[in-house]
Amino acid sequence: MTADDQSDTDRAEDRAEKTPGDATGKPTRADGSGSTGTSDDVGDEVDENSKHEQLEEVRENPEGEHLTTDHGVKVSDTDNSLKAGERGPTIMEDFHFREKMTQFDHESIPERVVHARGTGAHGYFQPYEDPDLGEYDDISELTKAGLFQDPDQKTPVFTRFSTVVGSRGSSDTVRDVRGFATKFYTEEGNWDLVGNNMPPFFIQDAMEFPDLVHAIKPEPDDGIPQASAAHDTFWDFASLKPETTHMLMWVLSGRALPRAYRMMQGFGVHTFRLVNDDGESVFVKFHWTPKLGTHQLVWDETTKLWGKSSDFNRKGLYDVIEEGYDPEWELGVQIFDEEQAEEFDFDVLDPTKIVPETEVPVRPIGKMVLNETPDNFFAEVEQVAFHPGNVVPGIDFSNDPLLQGRLFSYQDTQLNRFGGANWDEIPINRPIAERHNNQRAGFMRQEINEGKVSYKPNSIGDDDPQEAPAEEGGYEHYAEKVDGQKIRNRSDSFEDHFTQARLFWNSMSDAEKENIIGAAHFELGKVGRVEIRERMVYDLFNNVDHEFAKRVAEGIGIETPEEPGDQMPTHDREDPSLSMENRTPDTIETRKIAMLIDDGFDDEHVETLRSALEDEGARVKVVSKVLGEKSGADGETVEPDKHHVAAASVSFDAVVIPGGEESVDAMRGQGDPKHFVAEAFKHYKPIAAVGEGTTLFEDVDLPETEIAGEDELVTDAGVVTCRSDDLESFAEAFVDAIAQHRHWDRNPEEVPA
């Protein structure tokens, strides 16, 4: 039924069902007092669909409808402007032209200064029934925040992932920090957990943030480079700020090159507080841990993706949700009190530090599932606005000076982006909790507030809306005692810049250390001024690890330091949680596998392998020279998903070559399949071949790699080959290889790909 077919009576009945009302038909709260305004009254019925139902009120579907102007007038022609004769001038009375063109001219809004390029998805958060909180029996002993209390309640969320430095049109796979921001639409109001995929940050005080961003953005004289820190101004700033050292180690690691948003950790970065019903507080660090593991791309892979699939991470999130996979993260907390904080050898208010998991374990308290893609990218992903100051009762702030500055900056930047204070009324930002306040005006005001009163105290409106005491859900800040002189200074406890940077280095595997060194060679190799490169090596890296500093110096054309830096810590501590190699669960769910074939493929190989991989949750895509039906040796047909022009190994997690003499002979005469295999090998990915497919591997000449002989099944550094009839064992071996993600024990330097 279209809108034209529905009678006024039907519409009135629909409205009556959706919102209770008084005798005048005006909507009221369930208890009959007041009106609900632009937020829905959900009471105790918040579930994962609550936000979806609210957004349904503003969704528009043009299917079967007429084209209209913005004001509802049906349009007869939208291709030709109104003219004085067929070849005459356009007439200004053409209101449709003016409106259409004006909308187009004004349809963009200022992009975010940082985190401009991103994507997002809807989902829900659900607390665990028995959170493992050690000495605490129940999460309610720690916080009164309602979203953590009921294991049966699913709180709607919207999560946005982003790069930091690049513009809205830059590539997804640049070396950069990634934003990880989640808006919880709770029954007590919105809570925004606005973090990153790395737990420390570059700077200690928000006063430094404009300088950091100015330094890392494209240089102001030529606007180069885009979405990259590999230039003089950033490393000049960093080399003069030893506090950046710890974060730089993370940025040079594979953490800055996430394989997918669904395979990326998230961190609240700052130390926050949890507050319970008795007004007692503990410190907390928030952690998101992906169910699918924490995985990276390699540098050569990312640079090719810039051109071949610049939307790689954005498309990856969209595709897996649309294909029915629901990415999941576990929310964990590190809990410690004031006395414990005093015993650490770092300051918990210093955002360049982490709380090592070897000292305070992460305790899981719930899960987040993302299961719905946006209907409109601009309306939801671009217009979603986060603010770390959006908290609910039971969550409070620490005195972290970077966090304190963000509490001002985020509100201020939204005013700039949206041109006014009513950005919170945009549907994606609107809470599902009731809103009643004395705000009445401003640009793009959507709420129509009734009554004469917009101030407090008042007698005309019985002093409504009323303040709520804490026992009725009113927010109260933790009563922290604060006493001190006004001073522009920094605590001595913030002065250790190298202990945790060394902890990070010590915790890396050999392959991860090689990746960090290679990244430093690229980044600093782009720096023209020798004195900046020298400062980075002598003043920063040499105070992290002497061998690390020497290796970096060798690759960027400066003399190697002879002795360790005078501030280099001597500890050999490690934290296994910091290495991504220790965050590889035994699963291949959502991994994307390329199966290369041509006419004459072995039907049984294709069917058996595809079934085995898909049963494990992988996504198998058939790739051939051209699109169009391919015939198997036994008469079965397969429709390729991709062809060589549009496919590349960098878009896949693994590659498999089924047998079939005719198929393999055809591919042996083509350059693309050989390059596909060689490139995947170079990027440490699992590759496999069975039957005649193994001859393609022999043509590629993979260095130091054993290929199966007659009746053999061989696995060598993630290269699985089989010339036996045991397809089941071959598939199991390939699945095991894929689950490891990367096979760093290869030596791919000789591979020309």
C-alpha positions in Angstrom: 0.0 0.0 0.0 1.4 3.4 -0.9 0.9 6.6 1.2 -1.7 7.7 -1.4 -3.8 4.6 -0.7 -3.9 5.0 3.1 -6.8 7.0 4.5 -6.5 9.7 7.1 -8.4 7.5 9.5 -5.9 4.7 9.0 -3.0 7.0 9.7 -4.6 8.4 12.8 -5.1 4.9 14.1 -1.5 4.0 13.4 -0.3 7.1 15.3 -2.5 6.2 18.2 -1.0 2.7 18.4 2.6 4.1 18.3 2.2 6.8 21.0 -0.2 7.1 23.9 -2.0 10.5 24.0 -4.2 12.7 26.1 -7.7 13.9 25.1 -6.3 16.3 22.6 -4.4 13.5 20.8 -1.0 14.9 21.9 1.5 12.2 22.7 2.3 11.6 26.4 4.5 9.4 28.5 3.2 6.1 29.6 2.3 7.6 33.0 0.2 10.2 31.3 2.4 13.2 32.2 4.1 15.4 29.7 5.0 14.6 26.1 7.7 12.4 24.7 9.2 14.9 22.3 11.5 13.7 19.5 12.7 10.7 21.6 10.6 7.7 21.9 9.3 6.5 25.3 10.8 3.0 25.6 10.5 2.6 29.4 11.9 -0.7 30.5 11.6 -2.2 27.0 15.0 -1.2 25.5 16.3 -4.0 23.2 18.5 -4.3 20.2 15.6 -3.0 18.0 14.8 0.1 19.9 17.0 2.4 17.9 16.0 0.7 14.6 12.3 1.4 15.5 13.1 5.0 16.2 14.9 5.5 12.9 12.0 3.8 11.1 10.0 7.0 11.8 12.4 9.0 9.5 13.2 6.5 6.8 11.9 7.2 3.3 11.4 4.6 0.5 10.6 5.9 -3.0 9.6 2.5 -4.4 6.3 2.9 -6.3 6.1 6.7 -5.5 6.1 9.8 -7.7 9.0 12.2 -7.7 8.3 15.4 -5.7 10.0 18.6 -4.7 11.2 19.0 -1.1 7.8 20.5 -0.3 5.8 17.6 -1.7 4.8 19.0 -5.1 4.8 16.2 -7.8 7.4 16.9 -10.5 6.6 16.3 -14.2 10.1 16.9 -15.7 13.4 16.8 -13.8 15.7 16.8 -16.9 15.0 20.2 -18.4 15.0 23.6 -16.8 12.2 26.1 -17.6 13.2 28.3 -20.6 11.9 31.1 -22.7 11.6 29.1 -25.9 13.6 25.9 -26.6 16.9 27.7 -27.1 16.1 30.7 -24.8 17.5 31.6 -21.4 16.4 29.8 -18.2 13.6 31.6 -16.4 14.2 32.3 -12.7 10.7 31.3 -11.7 11.8 27.7 -12.2 11.4 26.8 -8.5 12.2 23.1 -9.1 15.6 24.0 -10.8 16.5 26.4 -8.0 15.6 24.0 -5.2 17.3 21.0 -6.9 20.5 23.0 -7.6 20.5 24.6 -4.2 20.3 21.3 -2.4 23.2 20.0 -4.6 25.3 23.1 -3.9 24.8 22.7 -0.1 24.7 18.9 0.3 28.2 18.6 1.8 29.2 19.5 5.4 32.6 20.2 6.7 34.5 17.0 7.1 36.0 16.0 10.4 39.4 17.6 11.1 40.6 14.1 12.1 38.8 10.8 11.6 37.3 12.1 8.4 37.4 8.8 6.6 35.3 6.1 8.2 32.4 3.7 8.0 30.0 2.3 10.5 27.3 -0.3 11.4 24.4 -0.8 13.8 24.3 -3.6 16.4 23.8 -4.2 20.0 25.6 -4.7 23.3 24.7 -7.4 25.8 26.3 -7.9 29.2 27.4 -11.3 30.3 25.5 -13.1 32.9 28.5 -14.0 35.1 31.3 -11.5 34.4 34.6 -12.8 35.7 35.5 -9.8 37.9 37.7 -11.6 40.4 37.2 -10.1 43.9 34.0 -8.5 42.7 30.9 -10.8 42.7 28.8 -8.6 40.4 29.3 -5.7 38.0 26.7 -3.8 40.1 29.3 -3.7 42.9 31.4 -1.5 40.5 28.9 0.6 38.6 25.3 1.5 38.6 25.2 2.0 34.8 22.1 0.3 33.7 23.4 -1.2 30.5 25.7 -3.6 32.4 23.1 -5.0 34.8 20.7 -7.2 32.9 22.2 -10.1 30.8 18.9 -10.4 28.9 18.9 -6.7 27.8 20.4 -5.8 24.4 21.3 -2.2 24.2 21.4 -0.7 20.6 24.7 0.6 19.4 26.2 2.4 16.4 29.9 1.9 15.9 32.1 4.0 13.6 35.6 3.0 12.5 38.0 5.4 10.9 41.4 6.5 9.9 42.8 9.6 11.6 44.9 11.6 9.4 43.5 11.4 5.9 40.7 13.3 4.2 37.3 11.8 3.5 38.5 10.7 0.1 41.7 9.1 1.1 42.5 5.3 1.1 41.5 2.9 3.9 44.8 1.0 4.1 47.2 3.8 5.0 49.6 3.4 8.0 47.6 5.2 10.7 45.8 4.9 14.0 42.2 3.8 13.6 39.3 5.3 15.5 36.9 2.9 17.3 33.9 4.9 18.5 30.7 3.3 19.9 27.4 5.1 20.7 25.3 3.1 23.2 21.6 4.1 23.1 20.8 3.3 26.7 17.6 3.8 28.6 19.5 6.3 30.7 20.8 8.4 27.8 23.6 8.0 25.2 27.0 6.8 26.3 29.8 7.4 23.7 32.9 5.3 24.2 35.3 7.2 21.8 38.6 5.4 21.4 41.2 4.0 19.1 42.7 0.7 18.0 45.8 1.5 20.1 45.7 2.0 23.9 48.2 4.8 24.3 48.3 8.2 22.6 51.0 10.5 21.2 50.7 13.4 23.7 49.9 13.9 27.4 48.0 17.2 27.4 45.2 18.4 25.2 47.0 21.7 24.8 49.4 19.9 22.4 46.7 18.4 20.2 46.5 21.2 17.6 50.3 21.0 17.2 50.2 17.3 16.8 47.5 17.4 14.1 49.1 20.4 12.3 52.4 18.5 12.2 50.9 15.2 10.9 48.5 16.7 8.4 49.8 17.5 4.8 52.4 20.2 4.9 50.8 23.6 4.5 52.9 24.9 1.7 52.2 22.2 -0.8 49.4 20.1 0.8 51.5 16.9 0.6 51.4 14.1 1.6 47.8 12.9 2.0 47.0 10.5 4.8 50.6 9.9 5.8 53.0 10.7 8.6 56.0 10.1 6.3 57.1 13.7 6.0 59.4 16.2 7.7 56.9 18.1 9.8 55.5 15.1 11.7 58.8 13.6 12.5 60.2 17.0 13.4 57.5 17.3 16.0 57.9 13.7 17.2 61.7 13.9 17.5 61.3 16.9 19.8 58.6 15.2 21.9 60.0 12.1 23.7 56.5 11.5 25.1 55.5 10.3 21.6 57.9 7.4 21.7 55.6 4.7 23.1 52.8 5.5 20.6 55.3 5.6 17.7 56.2 2.0 18.4 52.6 1.0 18.0 52.2 3.1 14.8 55.2 1.5 13.3 53.9 -1.9 14.1 51.3 -4.0 12.2 48.6 -2.4 14.5 48.6 0.6 12.1 47.7 -1.8 9.2 44.6 -3.7 10.3 43.4 -6.5 8.1 39.8 -5.6 8.7 37.8 -3.6 11.2 36.3 -6.9 12.4 39.8 -8.0 13.2 40.9 -4.9 15.1 41.0 -4.3 18.9 39.6 -1.1 20.4 40.6 0.8 23.5 39.0 3.7 25.5 42.6 5.0 25.8 42.0 7.0 28.9 41.5 6.0 32.5 37.8 6.4 33.4 35.9 5.9 36.6 33.1 3.5 37.5 30.8 4.6 40.3 28.3 2.4 42.2 25.1 3.1 44.0 27.0 4.0 47.2 29.1 6.6 45.5 32.2 4.4 45.6 34.6 4.6 42.6 37.2 2.5 41.0 39.4 3.3 37.9 38.7 1.5 34.7 40.3 1.0 31.3 37.9 -0.2 28.5 39.0 -2.9 25.9 37.3 -4.2 22.8 38.6 -7.7 21.7 37.5 -9.0 18.3 36.2 -12.6 18.2 38.0 -13.2 14.9 41.4 -12.3 16.2 43.6 -9.2 15.8 45.3 -9.4 12.4 47.3 -7.1 10.1 48.1 -6.4 6.5 51.7 -6.1 5.3 53.1 -2.9 3.9 53.5 -3.9 0.3 50.0 -5.3 0.4 48.5 -2.0 1.6 50.3 0.1 -1.0 48.7 -2.0 -3.8 45.3 -1.8 -2.1 45.5 2.0 -2.3 45.0 1.6 -6.1 43.2 -1.7 -6.5 40.7 -1.4 -3.5 41.0 1.9 -1.7 37.7 1.1 0.1 39.1 -2.2 1.4 38.3 -1.9 5.1 35.0 -0.1 4.5 33.8 -2.7 1.9 35.0 -5.5 4.1 32.7 -4.5 7.0 29.8 -3.9 4.7 30.2 -7.2 2.9 30.5 -9.5 5.9 27.4 -8.1 7.5 25.4 -8.2 4.2 26.5 -11.8 3.7 25.1 -12.8 7.1 28.2 -12.8 9.3 27.8 -10.6 12.4 31.2 -9.4 13.6 31.5 -9.6 17.4 33.7 -8.0 20.0 34.1 -8.7 23.7 34.0 -5.7 26.0 36.5 -6.1 28.8 37.6 -3.9 31.7 40.8 -3.4 33.7 39.7 -2.5 37.3 42.1 -1.0 39.8 41.6 1.4 42.8 43.5 4.4 43.9 45.9 2.5 46.1 46.8 0.1 43.2 47.3 3.1 40.9 49.8 4.6 43.3 51.9 1.4 43.2 52.3 1.4 39.4 55.6 2.7 38.0 53.6 5.0 35.7 50.8 7.5 36.2 47.4 6.2 35.2 46.4 9.8 34.2 49.1 9.8 31.5 47.4 8.9 28.2 50.8 7.8 26.7 50.8 4.8 29.0 48.9 1.6 29.2 48.1 -0.6 32.2 49.9 -3.8 31.2 47.7 -6.9 31.3 50.5 -8.7 33.2 49.7 -6.3 36.1 45.9 -6.0 35.7 44.1 -8.6 33.7 41.3 -7.7 31.3 38.0 -9.0 32.7 35.2 -9.7 30.1 31.8 -8.1 30.9 29.8 -8.3 27.7 29.8 -8.5 23.9 29.0 -6.2 21.0 27.5 -7.6 17.8 27.3 -5.5 14.6 24.5 -6.9 12.4 23.0 -4.1 10.3 24.6 -1.8 7.7 23.4 1.8 7.3 20.6 2.6 4.9 22.2 6.0 4.0 25.9 6.6 4.4 25.7 10.3 4.8 22.7 10.4 7.2 24.2 7.8 9.5 28.0 7.5 9.1 28.8 11.1 8.2 26.3 12.7 10.6 26.9 10.5 13.6 28.6 12.7 16.2 30.5 11.4 19.2 31.5 13.2 22.4 33.4 11.5 25.3 31.4 13.8 27.6 28.3 11.7 26.8 28.2 9.4 29.8 25.5 7.8 31.9 25.2 7.5 35.7 27.8 5.0 36.9 30.5 6.2 34.4 32.7 9.2 35.2 36.0 10.8 34.2 39.5 10.8 35.6 41.8 13.9 35.6 43.7 12.7 32.5 44.6 16.1 30.9 44.0 14.8 27.4 40.6 13.5 28.3 39.7 16.7 30.1 40.5 18.7 27.0 38.5 16.3 24.8 35.5 17.0 27.0 35.5 20.6 25.6 36.8 19.9 22.1 34.3 17.4 20.9 31.3 19.5 21.7 33.0 22.5 20.1 33.9 20.7 16.8 30.3 19.4 16.4 29.1 23.0 16.5 31.4 23.7 13.6 30.5 20.7 11.6 26.7 21.1 11.9 26.5 24.8 12.1 24.6 24.9 15.4 23.9 23.1 18.7 21.1 20.9 17.5 23.3 18.1 16.1 22.0 15.9 18.9 18.5 16.0 17.3 19.7 14.4 14.0 18.1 10.9 14.0 21.4 8.9 14.3 22.5 11.0 17.3 19.1 11.2 19.0 18.8 9.2 22.2 16.1 6.6 22.7 15.8 7.9 26.3 13.3 10.7 26.9 14.6 14.2 26.5 13.1 17.2 28.4 15.0 20.4 28.8 14.6 24.1 28.2 16.4 24.4 24.9 14.0 25.8 22.3 15.9 27.4 19.3 18.9 27.3 17.1 19.7 26.2 13.6 17.6 23.3 12.3 15.6 22.8 15.5 13.4 19.7 15.0 11.7 19.4 18.3 8.5 21.4 18.8 8.3 22.3 22.5 5.0 23.1 24.0 4.2 25.6 26.7 5.3 29.1 27.7 8.2 28.1 29.9 11.8 27.6 28.9 13.6 28.5 32.1 14.1 27.4 35.7 12.9 28.0 38.3 9.4 28.7 37.1 5.9 28.7 38.6 3.9 29.0 35.4 4.7 25.4 34.4 4.9 23.9 38.0 8.7 24.1 37.7 8.8 21.3 35.1 10.9 19.7 33.9 12.1 18.6 37.3 15.6 17.8 38.4 16.1 14.1 39.3 17.9 13.1 42.4 20.5 10.3 42.1 18.1 7.7 43.4 15.8 8.5 40.5 18.5 8.3 37.9 19.9 11.9 38.1 23.6 12.0 37.0 26.0 12.9 39.9 29.7 13.3 39.4 32.0 11.3 41.7 32.8 13.5 44.7 36.6 13.6 44.2 38.4 15.9 46.5 40.4 18.4 44.5 42.8 20.9 46.0 45.7 22.6 44.3 47.2 25.9 43.0 46.5 27.0 39.5 49.7 26.1 37.6 50.9 25.4 34.0 53.1 22.5 34.6 53.2 18.7 34.3 53.6 16.1 37.0 57.0 14.5 37.4 55.1 11.2 37.2 54.6 11.9 33.5 58.3 12.1 32.7 59.2 8.4 31.9 58.8 8.2 28.2 60.8 5.0 27.4 59.9 2.2 29.9 56.6 1.2 28.2 58.1 1.7 24.7 60.7 -0.8 25.6 58.0 -3.1 27.0 56.2 -3.0 23.7 59.4 -3.8 21.7 60.3 -6.6 24.0 56.9 -8.1 23.6 57.1 -8.3 19.8 57.9 -11.5 17.9 61.0 -11.5 15.6 58.7 -10.9 12.5 56.9 -8.1 14.3 60.2 -6.4 15.1 61.2 -6.7 11.4 58.0 -5.0 10.4 58.6 -2.1 12.8 62.2 -1.7 11.5 60.9 -1.8 7.9 58.2 0.8 8.7 60.8 3.1 10.3 62.9 2.8 7.2 60.0 3.9 5.0 58.7 6.7 7.3 62.1 8.2 8.1 63.4 7.6 4.6 60.8 10.1 3.5 62.2 12.8 5.8 64.5 15.2 4.0 66.3 16.8 6.9 69.1 14.7 8.3 69.0 16.3 11.7 65.4 15.0 12.2 66.4 11.5 11.3 69.3 11.7 13.7 67.1 13.0 16.6 64.7 10.1 16.1 67.4 7.5 16.2 69.7 9.0 18.8 67.2 10.7 21.2 64.2 8.4 20.9 64.8 4.9 19.4 68.2 4.5 21.1 66.5 5.0 24.4 64.1 2.2 23.6 66.5 -0.5 22.4 70.1 -0.1 21.1 69.9 -2.8 18.4 66.6 -1.4 17.2 68.2 2.0 16.9 71.2 0.6 15.0 69.0 -1.3 12.5 66.9 1.8 11.8 70.0 4.0 11.4 71.5 1.5 8.8 68.4 1.9 6.6 68.1 5.7 6.6 71.6 6.9 5.9 72.9 8.0 9.3 75.7 6.8 11.5 74.7 4.1 13.9 74.9 5.0 17.6 77.8 3.4 19.4 76.2 3.0 22.9 72.7 2.8 24.2 71.0 6.0 25.1 71.5 7.3 28.6 67.8 7.0 29.3 67.3 3.5 27.9 65.6 1.3 30.5 67.4 -1.9 31.3 64.3 -4.1 32.0 63.5 -7.1 29.9 59.8 -7.3 30.8 57.3 -8.5 28.3 53.5 -8.5 28.0 52.3 -11.4 25.7 49.0 -9.6 25.1 50.8 -6.9 23.1 51.8 -9.2 20.3 49.3 -9.8 17.6 50.7 -13.3 17.1 49.2 -14.2 20.5 45.8 -13.0 19.3 45.1 -15.5 16.6 42.1 -17.7 17.4 41.6 -21.0 15.7 39.0 -19.9 13.2 38.8 -19.0 9.5 35.4 -17.4 9.8 34.8 -14.6 7.3 38.2 -15.2 5.6 38.1 -14.5 1.9 39.6 -17.4 -0.2 40.4 -17.1 -3.9 39.9 -20.3 -5.9 41.6 -20.0 -9.3 40.2 -22.1 -12.2 39.6 -22.2 -15.9 37.7 -24.5 -18.2 38.4 -28.2 -17.5 38.8 -27.8 -13.7 38.4 -30.9 -11.6 34.8 -30.9 -10.5 35.4 -33.0 -7.3 38.2 -30.7 -6.2 36.1 -27.6 -6.6 33.0 -29.0 -4.9 34.9 -30.6 -2.0 37.2 -27.7 -1.2 34.5 -25.1 -1.5 32.2 -27.1 0.8 35.0 -27.7 3.4 36.0 -24.1 3.5 32.5 -22.7 3.7 31.6 -25.2 6.4 34.3 -23.5 8.5 32.8 -20.0 7.8 35.2 -18.9 5.0 33.9 -17.0 1.9 35.1 -18.7 -1.3 35.3 -16.6 -4.4 36.0 -18.3 -7.8 38.5 -16.3 -10.0 39.1 -16.9 -13.7 40.6 -15.1 -16.7 37.2 -13.8 -17.8 33.7 -13.8 -16.4 31.2 -16.3 -17.8 30.4 -19.9 -17.1 33.3 -22.4 -16.8 32.9 -26.1 -17.5 34.5 -28.8 -15.4 36.1 -31.9 -16.8 33.1 -33.9 -15.7 30.5 -31.5 -17.1 29.7 -29.4 -14.0 29.6 -25.7 -14.5 30.8 -22.8 -12.2 30.1 -19.1 -12.6 33.3 -17.1 -11.6 32.8 -14.3 -9.0 35.8 -12.3 -10.2 38.0 -12.1 -13.2 41.7 -11.3 -13.5 41.2 -7.6 -14.4 39.2 -6.9 -11.3 40.8 -9.3 -8.8 44.1 -9.4 -7.0 45.7 -11.5 -4.3 45.8 -8.5 -2.0 42.0 -8.6 -1.7 42.1 -12.2 -0.4 43.3 -14.0 2.7 44.4 -17.2 0.9 44.6 -18.8 -2.5 43.9 -22.4 -3.7 44.5 -24.0 -7.1 42.2 -27.1 -7.8 43.4 -29.7 -10.2 42.1 -30.4 -13.7 44.7 -30.8 -16.5 43.0 -28.5 -19.0 42.3 -25.8 -16.4 45.8 -25.8 -15.0 47.5 -25.8 -18.4 45.4 -22.8 -19.4 46.5 -20.9 -16.2 50.2 -21.9 -16.8 49.9 -20.0 -20.0 48.6 -16.9 -18.3 50.7 -14.4 -16.3 47.9 -13.3 -13.8 47.5 -16.7 -12.0 51.3 -17.0 -11.5 51.5 -13.4 -10.2 48.5 -14.1 -8.0 50.3 -17.1 -6.3 53.7 -15.3 -6.1 52.2 -12.2 -4.6 50.2 -14.1 -2.0 53.4 -16.0 -1.1 55.3 -12.8 -0.8 52.7 -11.5 1.6 53.0 -14.6 3.9 49.5 -15.8 3.1 48.5 -19.4 3.0 48.4 -20.9 -0.5 47.4 -24.4 -1.6 47.3 -26.6 -4.7 46.0 -30.1 -5.3 46.6 -32.5 -8.2 47.7 -30.9 -11.4 47.4 -27.5 -9.6 50.8 -28.2 -7.9 52.5 -27.8 -11.3 51.5 -24.1 -11.3 53.4 -23.7 -8.0 56.5 -25.3 -9.6 56.3 -22.8 -12.5 56.3 -19.9 -10.0 59.4 -21.4 -8.3 58.6 -20.5 -4.7 62.0 -20.2 -2.9 62.9 -22.8 -0.2 59.5 -24.4 -0.4 58.8 -28.1 -0.6 56.2 -29.2 -3.1 54.4 -32.6 -2.7 55.6 -35.5 -4.7 53.5 -38.4 -5.9 50.8 -39.5 -3.4 52.1 -36.9 -0.9 50.5 -34.2 1.2 53.0 -31.5 2.3 52.6 -28.4 4.4 55.6 -26.1 4.4 55.4 -22.6 5.9 51.7 -22.2 5.0 52.2 -23.7 1.5 49.9 -26.8 1.3 50.3 -29.1 -1.7 48.7 -32.5 -2.3 49.2 -35.2 -5.0 47.2 -37.9 -3.2 43.5 -38.6 -3.4 42.9 -37.6 0.3 41.0 -34.4 -0.3 39.7 -34.4 3.2 43.2 -34.3 4.8 44.2 -31.7 2.2 41.3 -29.5 3.1 42.0 -29.8 6.9 45.6 -28.9 6.4 44.6 -25.8 4.3 42.1 -24.7 7.0 44.8 -25.0 9.6 47.2 -22.9 7.5 44.5 -20.2 6.9 43.7 -20.0 10.7 47.3 -18.9 11.3 46.7 -15.9 9.1 50.3 -15.1 8.1 53.3 -17.5 7.8 56.3 -15.3 8.9 58.8 -18.2 8.6 59.1 -17.7 4.9 61.8 -15.9 3.0 60.0 -14.2 0.1 62.7 -11.7 -0.9 63.5 -13.5 -4.1 59.9 -13.5 -5.3 59.4 -11.0 -8.2 55.9 -9.8 -7.3 
